[in-house]
Amino acid sequence: MKVLNGIKSVFDKVLAVLGTICLAIMTVMTTYQVITRYFFSAPSAIADALSQFLFVWMIMFGSAYVYGSREHLTIDLLKDKFPPKMNMIVEIVTNICLFCFVCIVCVYGGWLYAKSQVKQIDPSLHISKSVMYASIPFTGIITCFYAVYNTVRTIREYKAGKRKTGDPLGGTA
C-alpha cells in the first residue's frame, strides 16, 4: 500500500499543480481578451483559443483529482443503509465498472479520437487539435489508477474494521 500511496501522492500533486497553472493562465488570457476587445476593439484570437484548450485540460485534471481524493458528488442514500460488507462490495463493483468504462471510453476511445484529430490544426494557435483531446486518455490513465487505489483502500479499510454503515469515506458509489 505504501507504493500505491506514493504514486497517488505524486498524481495528486501533479494534477493540482497543473490544474492551478491552467486556471492561472486562463485567467490572464481571458482578462487580456476582455481588455483587447473592449478597450482596443481588437480581440485576440490566440487568447481565446488558448483559453479553450486550457479549459478542457483543467476540467480533465480536476475530474481525475476529485475522483482520486473521493470528493466527487455521490448519491449514498441506499449504499449507506447497507451493512459494512455489502457497502464494501458495492464500492468494489462501482470501482470495477468505472475502471472498465474509463479504460474503454477515455483511454482507448480518447486515444483514437485524439489520434484522428492530428491533422486538424487550430487556425489561431497553429497546433493540432489533438493536443486538446489528448487530455482525455492522459487523465483516463490516472483515473484508472485511482479506481484501483480506491478498491485496495476500501478492502483494507473493511479488513481493519474502519468501514461502517454511513461512513463518509465512501465517495465511489
TAQUIUR-V475946 format. One record per residue. RES is the residue in three letters. SS is DSSP state (a for helix, b for strand, c for the rest). PSI is psi in whole degrees, 0 to 359 (NA if undefined). Layout:
res & ss & psi
RES & SS & PSI
RES & SS & PSI
This chain:
res & ss & psi
MET & c & 334
LYS & a & 319
VAL & a & 315
LEU & a & 318
ASN & a & 320
GLY & a & 315
ILE & a & 316
LYS & a & 318
SER & a & 318
VAL & a & 312
PHE & a & 316
ASP & a & 313
LYS & a & 316
VAL & a & 313
LEU & a & 318
ALA & a & 316
VAL & a & 312
LEU & a & 320
GLY & a & 320
THR & a & 319
ILE & a & 316
CYS & a & 315
LEU & a & 318
ALA & a & 313
ILE & a & 319
MET & a & 319
THR & a & 315
VAL & a & 315
MET & a & 319
THR & a & 319
THR & a & 316
TYR & a & 317
GLN & a & 315
VAL & a & 316
ILE & a & 313
THR & a & 328
ARG & a & 312
TYR & a & 329
PHE & c & 330
PHE & c & 359
SER & c & 35
ALA & c & 81
PRO & c & 147
SER & c & 114
ALA & a & 328
ILE & a & 315
ALA & a & 320
ASP & a & 311
ALA & a & 318
LEU & a & 320
SER & a & 321
GLN & a & 314
PHE & a & 313
LEU & a & 326
PHE & a & 316
VAL & a & 312
TRP & a & 317
MET & a & 317
ILE & a & 317
MET & a & 320
PHE & a & 315
GLY & a & 318
SER & a & 319
ALA & a & 316
TYR & a & 314
VAL & a & 320
TYR & a & 317
GLY & a & 327
SER & c & 2
ARG & c & 40
GLU & c & 14
HIS & c & 167
LEU & c & 129
THR & c & 158
ILE & c & 99
ASP & c & 13
LEU & c & 309
LEU & c & 316
LYS & a & 323
ASP & a & 345
LYS & a & 346
PHE & c & 155
PRO & c & 163
PRO & a & 319
LYS & a & 315
MET & a & 322
ASN & a & 316
MET & a & 317
ILE & a & 317
VAL & a & 317
GLU & a & 320
ILE & a & 313
VAL & a & 318
THR & a & 316
ASN & a & 323
ILE & a & 315
CYS & a & 316
LEU & a & 318
PHE & a & 312
CYS & a & 315
PHE & a & 312
VAL & a & 320
CYS & a & 314
ILE & a & 308
VAL & a & 310
CYS & a & 308
VAL & a & 302
TYR & a & 306
GLY & a & 319
GLY & a & 321
TRP & a & 314
LEU & a & 317
TYR & a & 316
ALA & a & 319
LYS & a & 325
SER & a & 343
GLN & c & 7
VAL & c & 322
LYS & c & 348
GLN & c & 114
ILE & b & 132
ASP & c & 127
PRO & c & 331
SER & c & 325
LEU & c & 341
HIS & c & 36
ILE & c & 161
SER & b & 142
LYS & c & 342
SER & a & 338
VAL & a & 320
MET & a & 315
TYR & a & 345
ALA & a & 343
SER & a & 333
ILE & a & 304
PRO & a & 328
PHE & a & 307
THR & a & 338
GLY & a & 318
ILE & a & 317
ILE & a & 320
THR & a & 322
CYS & a & 317
PHE & a & 315
TYR & a & 324
ALA & a & 317
VAL & a & 313
TYR & a & 313
ASN & a & 325
THR & a & 312
VAL & a & 317
ARG & a & 317
THR & a & 315
ILE & a & 315
ARG & a & 320
GLU & a & 322
TYR & a & 314
LYS & a & 328
ALA & c & 356
GLY & c & 16
LYS & c & 344
ARG & c & 120
LYS & c & 160
THR & c & 133
GLY & c & 17
ASP & c & 128
PRO & c & 357
LEU & c & 1
GLY & c & 251
GLY & c & 9
THR & c & 349
ALA & c & NA
